[in-house]
Amino acid sequence: MRRVDFYVHSGCLSEKSILSLATDILELYPTWTVTVHQLAGPDVERQGFPVLPAIVINGQTVATGVPNKEWLLRKVGESVRLDQ
């Protein structure tokens, strides 16, 4: 599985930063599936994240909040190496 999922509150101030990170990942890893999920009240509770934004790489939550771009790209790169 090669995917990154971003979960944000719908309309959150951090949404722009998350969209930028998603674009950066797609530029470096165009074959990956990168999705930004905008969640509202009940959806947040159903997903079970204690904090949003949340970032999930290949089914594993790796961060909450808005991480540093270089750190996130390094985490995605580690996943690529593990898949090989």
C-alpha positions as CSV (number, residue, x, y, z in Angstrom):
1,M,0.0,0.0,0.0
2,R,1.4,3.4,-0.9
3,R,-0.8,6.1,0.4
4,V,-0.8,9.1,2.6
5,D,-4.1,10.3,4.2
6,F,-4.4,13.7,5.8
7,Y,-7.3,14.3,8.2
8,V,-8.3,17.9,9.0
9,H,-11.3,19.7,10.5
10,S,-13.4,21.1,7.7
11,G,-12.4,24.8,7.4
12,C,-9.5,24.6,9.8
13,L,-6.8,27.2,9.6
14,S,-4.2,24.5,9.1
15,E,-6.0,23.2,6.0
16,K,-3.9,25.3,3.6
17,S,-0.7,24.0,5.1
18,I,-1.9,20.4,4.9
19,L,-2.9,20.9,1.2
20,S,0.6,22.2,0.5
21,L,2.2,19.1,2.2
22,A,-0.1,16.9,0.1
23,T,1.0,18.6,-3.1
24,D,4.7,18.3,-2.1
25,I,4.3,14.5,-1.5
26,L,2.5,14.0,-4.9
27,E,5.3,15.9,-6.7
28,L,8.0,13.6,-5.2
29,Y,5.9,10.4,-5.2
30,P,3.4,10.7,-8.1
31,T,2.4,7.0,-8.0
32,W,1.2,7.3,-4.4
33,T,-2.4,7.9,-3.4
34,V,-2.6,11.1,-1.4
35,T,-5.9,12.2,0.0
36,V,-7.0,15.1,2.2
37,H,-10.1,14.2,4.3
38,Q,-12.1,17.1,5.6
39,L,-13.9,15.9,8.7
40,A,-16.8,17.5,10.6
41,G,-18.0,16.8,14.2
42,P,-19.3,13.2,14.2
43,D,-16.7,12.1,11.6
44,V,-13.8,13.2,13.8
45,E,-15.2,11.0,16.6
46,R,-15.7,8.0,14.3
47,Q,-12.1,8.2,13.0
48,G,-10.8,8.2,16.6
49,F,-8.1,10.8,16.2
50,P,-7.4,12.6,19.5
51,V,-6.0,15.6,17.6
52,L,-6.4,17.0,14.1
53,P,-4.8,17.4,11.7
54,A,-3.6,13.8,11.6
55,I,-1.4,12.1,9.1
56,V,-1.5,8.5,8.2
57,I,1.0,6.7,6.0
58,N,0.1,3.3,4.8
59,G,-2.5,2.8,7.5
60,Q,-0.3,4.0,10.4
61,T,-0.8,7.3,12.1
62,V,2.6,9.0,12.1
63,A,1.8,12.6,13.2
64,T,-0.8,15.0,14.5
65,G,-0.7,18.7,13.9
66,V,1.2,20.2,11.0
67,P,4.7,18.6,10.7
68,N,7.8,20.1,9.2
69,K,7.9,19.4,5.5
70,E,11.3,17.8,5.5
71,W,10.4,15.5,8.4
72,L,7.2,14.3,6.6
73,L,9.0,13.7,3.3
74,R,11.6,11.7,5.3
75,K,8.9,9.6,6.8
76,V,7.3,8.9,3.4
77,G,10.8,8.0,2.1
78,E,11.3,5.5,4.9
79,S,8.0,3.9,3.9
80,V,9.2,3.6,0.3
81,R,12.4,1.9,1.4
82,L,10.4,-0.5,3.6
83,D,8.2,-1.5,0.7
84,Q,11.2,-2.4,-1.5
